[in-house]
Amino acid sequence: MAETAAAASRLAPSPATVASLTAALIKALGAQRVSTVEAARRAASTDFAHLSPILTAALPARPADVVAYPGSPAELVEAVRIASEHGVPIVPRGRGTGNYGQAVPLAAGLVIDLTGLESVLDVGQGWIHAQAGATFVALEAAARRRGQEIAIQPTTVGSTIGGFLAGGAGGIGSIENGWLWDGFVLALDTVTCPPGPAAVTLVGEQCSAFLHAYGVTGIIAAATVKLTPAREWLAVIASFASFADAVQVGQSLLELEPAARLVSLDDPALVGLYPPDEALPADRYSLRAVIEVSAREAVLDLVKTHGGTAESVTPDAIGYLSTLSFNHVTLRAKRSRPELCHLQVSGEALVTQPQRVREALPGAMLHLDGMRLSPDPAAPRRGRGFGGLLLSPFHDTATLYDGIARLQELGVHVVDPHTWLLGGPALPGIRAAAAHNDPRGLLNPGKLP
């Protein structure tokens, strides 16, 4: 990471270039849409990378030099054009999904805040088209007015669609609908560097290089994503004396049809870090699910049959359960124990060898989330299983990565949340698209390994 940061820093603009860029942006967008105020620059240059002690120490302290807040697609194109002409690095940013330093500029320069592009443009049968700065609160409300709901959404519903697509992967709804790459994104309006006269629309597979790519392949100006028929949901919180019983019920919940919207499970030690709640007894394993109302009695019978206790059954806790899932868990746990760090994990060993998984790191606690691990409907449980988080005290980098090696020996797939570098099987496609769409490497430099 140090090498990519050093390479990116060489693109940092001089004070004279920053002054010229700022003047040009103010002339094009207006003074109210451009800021060089330090507080604004630091806010625009920060994400939730502080969840990682490694990233906290490694990320540069210098914020962006300028922040632009375009209010229309034309202003976005103009801001990119001006920065490109000045040779200034550009970091596009949404809201609410960055945990890895995705939105942190490694070369200062310009941050383009897209939250002003917030319009829901159109809603059709099975799709919604919105600007990048539209929040999931607005998207879901617009979809519900047409009897539909968003197929996948992050646990932070105040996140923007552009930020989620560029920095996220999955979340609420992923048990049934998979991930960003699994047909969720139908079309994107994108801006390259240097830009054309307007955003370019991509459809289907053309969109894949822009997903979870941190903006290095181009800036998402608007998106069309998948809707599904709206359902009536119910939040169920149950507790169990044993991990095995909780997992068995959880795996049965993953087989529900219609599919559950969310299924999460926590070790007692992790439950004890949450704010006190009678529905979350700290000495028991907590299993939580968002299910369709029609499945209520079947689920409660399942809990009882396996020795569990239904602690709460209500439609009013659906939003609450989303804050006890995915990376919200890391955020909550670190409020009680700041020394904790996390790994993102998946694989059968999480449920077949849970104690060996915990023993990979000193003092580790396990959190599970249901998700679609395979798109093959013939796979066990229709390809549904558990991934999640392993949280443990941070001792040092060597201990953490030794733990990752032990997890991999168990067959656990680990996504490292302690690096800002892009990776995974999509990397060759992202690299090729970045070379084509941003030949000078001005878009979020330092994030490609």
C-alpha positions in Angstrom: 0.0 0.0 0.0 2.8 2.4 0.8 4.1 2.0 -2.8 0.7 2.9 -4.3 0.3 5.8 -1.9 3.8 7.2 -2.8 3.1 6.8 -6.6 -0.3 8.6 -6.2 1.2 11.4 -4.1 3.4 12.3 -7.1 0.2 13.5 -8.8 -0.6 16.0 -6.1 -1.1 19.4 -7.6 1.1 22.5 -6.8 -0.4 25.5 -5.0 -0.5 27.4 -8.3 -2.4 24.6 -10.0 -4.9 24.4 -7.1 -5.5 28.2 -7.3 -6.1 28.0 -11.1 -8.4 24.9 -10.7 -10.4 26.6 -7.9 -10.9 29.8 -10.0 -12.0 27.8 -13.0 -14.4 25.7 -11.0 -16.0 28.8 -9.3 -16.4 30.4 -12.8 -18.1 27.3 -14.1 -20.2 26.1 -11.1 -20.5 29.2 -9.0 -18.8 29.9 -5.6 -21.6 28.1 -3.7 -20.6 24.8 -5.3 -16.9 25.0 -4.6 -15.1 25.0 -1.3 -11.5 25.2 -0.1 -12.5 25.5 3.6 -10.4 23.1 5.6 -13.3 21.6 7.5 -15.2 20.9 4.2 -12.0 19.4 2.6 -11.4 17.1 5.6 -15.0 15.9 5.7 -14.9 15.1 2.0 -11.6 13.3 2.4 -12.7 11.0 5.2 -14.6 7.7 5.3 -14.9 4.9 7.8 -11.4 3.6 7.3 -10.9 4.3 11.0 -12.6 0.9 11.5 -9.2 -0.5 10.6 -6.2 0.2 12.8 -3.9 -0.6 9.9 -5.6 1.9 7.5 -5.8 4.5 10.3 -2.0 4.5 10.5 -1.3 4.2 6.8 -3.7 6.7 5.2 -2.2 10.2 4.4 -3.2 13.1 6.6 -3.4 15.6 3.7 -7.0 16.2 2.6 -8.2 17.2 -0.8 -7.3 20.7 -2.0 -10.8 21.5 -3.3 -14.3 20.1 -3.1 -16.9 20.5 -5.8 -20.6 20.0 -5.3 -22.2 19.7 -8.8 -25.9 20.2 -8.9 -26.6 18.8 -12.4 -25.1 16.2 -14.7 -23.8 19.0 -16.9 -22.0 20.5 -13.9 -20.5 17.1 -13.1 -19.1 16.8 -16.6 -17.7 20.4 -16.4 -16.0 19.8 -13.1 -14.3 16.6 -14.5 -13.3 18.5 -17.7 -11.7 21.3 -15.7 -9.8 19.0 -13.4 -8.7 16.9 -16.4 -7.4 20.0 -18.2 -5.4 20.9 -15.0 -4.1 17.4 -14.6 -5.5 17.2 -11.1 -6.5 13.9 -9.4 -10.3 13.4 -8.9 -12.0 11.4 -6.2 -15.8 11.0 -6.7 -17.7 10.4 -3.4 -21.1 9.4 -2.4 -22.3 8.8 1.1 -22.3 6.0 3.7 -20.6 2.9 2.3 -16.8 3.5 2.5 -14.9 1.3 5.0 -11.6 0.8 3.3 -10.4 4.2 2.4 -12.1 4.1 -1.0 -13.1 7.7 -0.8 -9.8 9.0 0.8 -7.7 10.9 -1.7 -4.1 9.7 -1.8 -3.0 12.6 -4.0 -5.0 15.5 -2.6 -6.5 17.2 -5.6 -10.3 17.5 -6.2 -13.1 15.6 -4.5 -16.4 15.7 -6.4 -19.3 15.3 -3.9 -22.2 13.8 -5.8 -24.9 14.1 -3.1 -26.4 17.2 -5.0 -27.4 14.9 -7.8 -30.2 13.4 -5.8 -33.2 13.1 -8.1 -35.2 9.9 -8.6 -35.7 10.2 -12.4 -38.2 7.4 -13.2 -39.7 4.2 -11.9 -40.9 1.3 -14.1 -41.9 -2.3 -13.6 -38.9 -4.0 -12.1 -36.5 -1.0 -12.3 -35.8 2.5 -10.9 -33.6 5.2 -12.5 -32.0 7.7 -10.2 -29.0 10.1 -10.0 -26.0 9.0 -8.1 -26.7 11.1 -5.0 -30.2 9.7 -4.4 -30.4 7.9 -1.1 -31.9 4.5 -0.5 -34.5 6.2 1.7 -35.7 8.1 -1.4 -35.3 5.1 -3.7 -37.3 2.8 -1.4 -40.1 5.4 -0.9 -40.4 5.9 -4.7 -40.4 2.2 -5.3 -43.0 1.5 -2.6 -45.4 4.1 -4.2 -45.4 1.7 -7.2 -45.9 -1.5 -5.1 -42.2 -2.4 -5.4 -39.0 -2.4 -3.3 -35.2 -2.2 -3.9 -33.8 -5.7 -4.6 -30.6 -5.0 -2.6 -29.7 -2.2 -0.3 -26.9 -1.4 2.2 -27.5 -1.5 5.9 -26.9 2.3 5.9 -30.1 3.3 4.2 -28.9 7.0 4.1 -26.2 5.8 1.6 -26.4 7.0 -2.0 -26.9 4.7 -4.9 -23.7 5.9 -6.6 -21.7 5.4 -3.4 -23.1 1.9 -2.9 -22.4 0.8 -6.4 -18.8 2.2 -6.4 -17.9 1.1 -2.9 -20.3 -1.6 -1.7 -21.1 -5.2 -2.6 -24.3 -6.5 -1.0 -26.5 -6.3 2.1 -30.2 -6.4 2.8 -31.8 -8.6 0.2 -28.6 -10.5 -0.8 -30.0 -13.8 0.4 -32.4 -13.8 -2.5 -30.9 -11.4 -5.0 -27.2 -11.8 -4.6 -24.7 -9.0 -5.1 -24.2 -5.9 -7.2 -22.9 -8.1 -10.1 -25.9 -10.5 -10.1 -28.2 -8.6 -12.3 -29.0 -5.8 -9.8 -27.5 -3.1 -12.0 -29.3 -2.7 -15.3 -27.7 0.5 -16.6 -25.3 3.2 -15.6 -24.7 6.8 -16.8 -21.0 7.4 -16.5 -18.4 10.1 -17.0 -14.9 9.3 -18.0 -11.7 11.4 -17.7 -11.4 13.4 -19.9 -15.1 13.5 -20.3 -17.2 13.6 -23.4 -19.9 16.3 -23.8 -22.3 14.3 -21.5 -22.5 11.1 -19.5 -22.4 7.9 -21.5 -25.0 5.2 -20.8 -23.8 1.6 -20.3 -26.1 -1.4 -20.0 -25.9 -5.0 -18.6 -22.4 -6.5 -18.5 -20.9 -3.2 -19.7 -21.5 -1.9 -16.1 -19.5 -4.5 -14.3 -16.2 -2.6 -14.4 -17.8 0.3 -12.5 -19.1 -1.8 -9.6 -17.0 -1.8 -6.4 -14.3 -0.1 -8.4 -13.9 3.0 -6.2 -14.4 5.3 -9.2 -11.1 4.4 -10.9 -12.9 3.4 -14.1 -15.2 6.4 -14.3 -17.7 8.4 -12.3 -21.3 7.1 -11.9 -23.7 9.9 -12.6 -26.9 7.9 -12.5 -28.0 4.3 -12.3 -30.9 2.1 -13.1 -31.2 -0.8 -10.7 -33.5 -3.7 -10.1 -36.8 -3.6 -8.1 -38.8 -6.6 -6.9 -42.5 -6.7 -5.8 -43.0 -5.2 -2.4 -43.7 -7.6 0.5 -44.9 -7.2 4.1 -42.0 -7.9 6.4 -41.6 -9.0 10.0 -38.6 -8.8 12.3 -38.0 -11.8 14.5 -35.3 -11.9 17.3 -34.6 -15.3 18.9 -32.0 -16.6 21.3 -30.4 -20.0 21.8 -28.2 -21.7 24.4 -26.0 -23.3 21.7 -24.4 -22.2 18.5 -25.3 -25.4 16.8 -29.1 -24.9 17.5 -28.9 -21.3 16.3 -27.1 -22.2 13.1 -29.5 -25.0 12.4 -32.5 -22.7 12.6 -30.6 -20.0 10.7 -29.8 -22.4 7.8 -33.5 -23.4 7.7 -34.4 -19.7 7.5 -32.1 -19.4 4.5 -34.3 -22.0 2.7 -37.5 -20.0 3.2 -39.6 -19.2 0.1 -40.3 -16.3 -0.3 -36.7 -15.7 0.9 -35.9 -13.9 4.1 -34.7 -10.4 3.7 -32.0 -10.7 6.4 -30.7 -13.4 8.7 -27.9 -12.6 11.2 -26.4 -14.5 14.1 -24.0 -13.4 16.9 -21.8 -15.0 19.6 -22.9 -14.0 23.1 -19.7 -12.1 23.7 -20.5 -9.9 20.7 -24.2 -9.5 21.8 -22.8 -8.2 25.1 -21.2 -5.2 23.3 -24.5 -3.9 21.9 -26.6 -1.4 23.8 -28.7 -3.2 26.4 -31.9 -4.7 25.0 -34.2 -7.3 26.6 -34.5 -9.0 23.2 -30.8 -9.6 23.1 -29.8 -11.5 26.3 -26.0 -11.2 26.5 -25.4 -14.8 27.7 -27.1 -16.4 24.6 -26.6 -16.7 20.9 -28.7 -14.2 19.1 -30.5 -15.1 15.8 -32.3 -12.3 14.0 -34.3 -12.4 10.8 -36.5 -10.2 8.6 -39.1 -12.6 7.1 -42.3 -12.3 5.2 -45.3 -12.1 7.5 -46.8 -15.3 6.0 -43.8 -17.3 7.4 -44.4 -16.1 11.0 -45.9 -19.3 12.6 -43.5 -21.6 10.7 -40.5 -19.7 11.9 -41.7 -19.5 15.5 -42.3 -23.3 15.5 -38.8 -23.8 14.2 -37.3 -21.7 16.9 -39.3 -23.6 19.6 -38.5 -27.0 18.2 -34.7 -26.3 18.4 -34.9 -25.0 22.0 -34.8 -21.4 21.2 -36.8 -18.5 22.6 -38.6 -15.9 20.5 -37.6 -12.7 22.2 -39.3 -10.3 19.9 -41.7 -10.5 16.9 -42.7 -7.1 15.4 -42.7 -5.2 12.1 -41.3 -2.2 14.0 -37.8 -3.6 14.4 -36.8 -4.1 10.8 -34.6 -1.0 10.6 -33.1 -1.9 13.9 -32.1 -5.4 12.7 -30.3 -3.9 9.7 -28.0 -2.0 12.2 -27.1 -5.4 13.7 -25.9 -6.9 10.5 -22.9 -6.6 8.1 -20.4 -3.9 8.9 -22.8 -2.1 11.2 -21.7 -4.8 13.7 -18.1 -3.6 13.5 -19.2 -0.1 14.1 -21.3 -1.0 17.1 -18.7 -3.3 18.6 -15.9 -0.8 18.3 -17.9 1.8 20.2 -17.7 -0.6 23.2 -14.2 -1.9 22.5 -12.2 0.4 20.3 -9.3 -2.1 20.2 -11.3 -4.5 18.1 -10.6 -5.0 14.4 -12.5 -7.2 11.9 -12.1 -9.6 8.9 -14.8 -10.3 6.4 -15.2 -14.1 6.1 -17.3 -16.7 4.3 -17.3 -20.5 3.8 -18.7 -23.7 5.3 -16.1 -23.8 8.1 -17.9 -20.9 9.8 -20.7 -23.3 10.7 -18.9 -26.7 10.6 -15.7 -25.6 12.5 -16.7 -22.4 14.3 -14.4 -22.9 17.3 -11.3 -23.4 15.0 -12.4 -20.3 13.1 -12.5 -18.3 16.4 -9.1 -19.7 17.5 -7.5 -18.3 14.4 -7.2 -15.0 16.2 -6.9 -14.3 20.0 -10.2 -13.4 21.6 -12.2 -13.6 18.3 -16.0 -13.4 18.1 -18.1 -14.6 15.2 -20.9 -12.8 13.5 -22.8 -14.4 10.6 -25.0 -12.9 7.8 -27.1 -14.9 5.4 -26.2 -14.3 1.7 -26.4 -15.9 -1.7 -23.0 -17.5 -2.2 -23.8 -19.1 -5.5 -26.3 -18.1 -8.2 -26.9 -21.8 -9.0 -30.5 -22.6 -7.9 -29.6 -26.3 -7.8 -26.9 -25.7 -5.2 -27.6 -26.6 -1.5 -30.1 -24.2 0.0 -30.3 -22.6 -3.5 -26.8 -21.4 -3.1 -27.5 -19.6 0.1 -25.2 -19.8 3.1 -23.4 -17.7 5.8 -20.6 -15.2 5.5 -19.9 -12.6 8.1 -17.3 -11.1 10.3 -14.6 -12.3 12.7 -13.8 -9.6 15.3 -10.8 -9.7 17.6 -8.5 -7.4 19.5 -5.8 -5.9 17.3 -2.4 -6.9 18.5 -0.2 -6.2 15.5 -0.2 -6.6 11.8 1.8 -9.9 11.9 -0.7 -11.5 14.3 -3.6 -10.4 12.1 -2.2 -11.8 8.9 -1.0 -15.0 10.6 -4.7 -15.4 11.6 -5.8 -14.9 8.0 -3.4 -17.6 6.9 -4.9 -20.0 9.5 -8.4 -19.2 8.3 -7.5 -19.9 4.7 -6.1 -23.3 5.7 -9.6 -24.0 7.1 -11.1 -23.1 3.7 -12.4 -19.8 4.9 -12.5 -17.1 2.3 -11.2 -13.8 3.7 -11.8 -10.4 2.2 -9.2 -8.1 3.7 -10.8 -4.9 5.0 -7.4 -3.5 5.9 -6.3 -2.4 2.4 -7.5 0.4 0.1 -6.3 -1.7 -2.9 -8.8 -3.1 -5.3 -8.6 -6.9 -5.8 -10.6 -10.0 -6.6 -11.6 -11.7 -9.9 -12.9 -8.5 -11.4 -9.5 -6.7 -11.2 -8.4 -7.4 -14.8 -11.6 -6.0 -16.2 -11.4 -2.9 -13.9 -7.7 -2.4 -14.9 -8.6 -2.5 -18.6 -11.5 -0.2 -18.2 -9.4 2.3 -16.2 -6.7 2.3 -18.8 -9.3 3.1 -21.5 -11.5 5.6 -19.6 -8.8 7.3 -17.6 -5.5 7.0 -19.6 -3.6 9.5 -17.3 -4.7 7.8 -14.1 -6.4 10.8 -12.5 -9.4 9.0 -11.2 -8.8 8.0 -7.5 -5.1 7.3 -8.0 -3.4 4.7 -5.8 -6.4 2.4 -5.5 -5.3 0.0 -8.3 -2.5 -2.4 -7.2 
